[in-house]
Amino acid sequence: MSGVRGLALQWFNSFLRDQRQRVEWSGQSSESSCLCCGVPQGAILSPLLFNIYVRPLAELVRSFGLECYQYADDTQLLLRLEPGTTTISENFKLCLEAVISWLRASRLKVNPAKTEILWPGQPPELIQSLPDFDGEVLVPSATVKSLGVVLDSSLTMEAQITAISKQAFFHLRQARKLASYLLTEALATVIHATVTTRLDYCNTLYAGLPKTKSHKIQMVQNAEARLLAGSSISSHITPILKQLHWLPIEHRISYKILVLTFRARNGQGPLYLRDRLIPFFHQWSPRSSQENLLYVPGPREVHLEATRRRAFSIYAPILWNSLPPILEQYRSCGLLEKRSKLGCLVVHLSKSDLICQIVTIECF
């Protein structure tokens, strides 16, 4: 095992060796057989050991000029194509062949039926040049589920919003049946565990969406807020959200993007996000007016025009630069240390006023 020696290696050997399996069905049991490969299903160490085992796969993919992302047993290959590209690089075909060879040599099954491809923003004629994968024709899917998020080829997030709304309303109906039997604190725990977590999961992907789509998520939050507050469906939602100290969906998204931006700029976030945040500099502007500002890329620097303003490299700098001067301290001092209190600005623009609300939360 790579990087493991001595007593630790002996522990892993003891854990993996002499594993046996059998099948039980209708009260009958087969004879046990020895497992010569694999890790025990459901064990805490199994995902970690599997990730160590498949680590060379990512290095193999990157050697062909593609990007590779892995999570547990999911592996994603990312091929970048410049605008106007008419053919797919031969490296992509060679990479797929190398992946198949590596998987078979590593005793891993190649399953083309579970292999999905998402093809955003590319002309239909380019799809015809897709290579085969282990004898199966690669056909772009209308939607692909990645880490629980449903992505479509146009990145509209319509399928994802529909899915989480359906799941959330189902759990709200179940919670409503229990509401009369639970204390308020217990009901809040149930709602947060089954509904709020779904609304907050990867909600930054909803940034910049049309109001017609984000309104569907807001309707879910309104329903759970009214249930928790014991209000009727006709009650105005704003006082209820203030009573519960809940941010509306749009501001929850802005809050999370600001936190991600702060962490990325201060070395506490992923490198791929930090690389997309460029400090603003203009030789003709006063130095004091440029401090802590971020550069907003122009139209020619972002490939997909339809989703340009929703890209993190665009949306985050615009949101960051729009913070009022009164919150300069929030952009420059270390407020995101572990277990520190974070003051998050939520800006709501009305017709004539700028309303600022400071929400204090516990960050871990």
Stockholm file with secondary structure:
# STOCKHOLM 1.0

chainA/1-364         MSGVRGLALQWFNSFLRDQRQRVEWSGQSSESSCLCCGVPQGAILSPLLFNIYVRPLAELVRSFGLECYQYADDTQLLLRLEPGTTTISENFKLCLEAVISWLRASRLKVNPAKTEILWPGQPPELIQSLPDFDGEVLVPSATVKSLGVVLDSSLTMEAQITAISKQAFFHLRQARKLASYLLTEALATVIHATVTTRLDYCNTLYAGLPKTKSHKIQMVQNAEARLLAGSSISSHITPILKQLHWLPIEHRISYKILVLTFRARNGQGPLYLRDRLIPFFHQWSPRSSQENLLYVPGPREVHLEATRRRAFSIYAPILWNSLPPILEQYRSCGLLEKRSKLGCLVVHLSKSDLICQIVTIECF
#=GR chainA/1-364 SS CTTCCHHHHHHHHHHHTTCEECCEETTEECCCEECCSCCCTTCTTHHHHHHHHTHHHHHHHHTTTCEEEEETTEEEEECCCCTTCCSCCHHHHHHHHHHHHHHHHTTCCCCGGGCCCCCTTCCHHHHTTCCEETTEECCCCSEEEETTEEEETTCCCHHHHHHHHHHHHHHHHHHHHHGGGSCHHHHHHHHIIIIIHHHHTTGGGGTTCCHHHHHHHHHHHHHHHHHHHTCCTTSCHHHHHHHHTCCCHHHHHHHHHHHHHHHHHTTCSCHHHHTTCCBCCCTTSCHHHHTTCBCCCCGGGCSCGGGGGGSHHHHHHHHHHTSCGGGHHHHHSCCCSTTCEEEEEEEEECSSCEEEEEEEEECC
#=GC SS_cons         CTTCCHHHHHHHHHHHTTCEECCEETTEECCCEECCSCCCTTCTTHHHHHHHHTHHHHHHHHTTTCEEEEETTEEEEECCCCTTCCSCCHHHHHHHHHHHHHHHHTTCCCCGGGCCCCCTTCCHHHHTTCCEETTEECCCCSEEEETTEEEETTCCCHHHHHHHHHHHHHHHHHHHHHGGGSCHHHHHHHHIIIIIHHHHTTGGGGTTCCHHHHHHHHHHHHHHHHHHHTCCTTSCHHHHHHHHTCCCHHHHHHHHHHHHHHHHHTTCSCHHHHTTCCBCCCTTSCHHHHTTCBCCCCGGGCSCGGGGGGSHHHHHHHHHHTSCGGGHHHHHSCCCSTTCEEEEEEEEECSSCEEEEEEEEECC
//
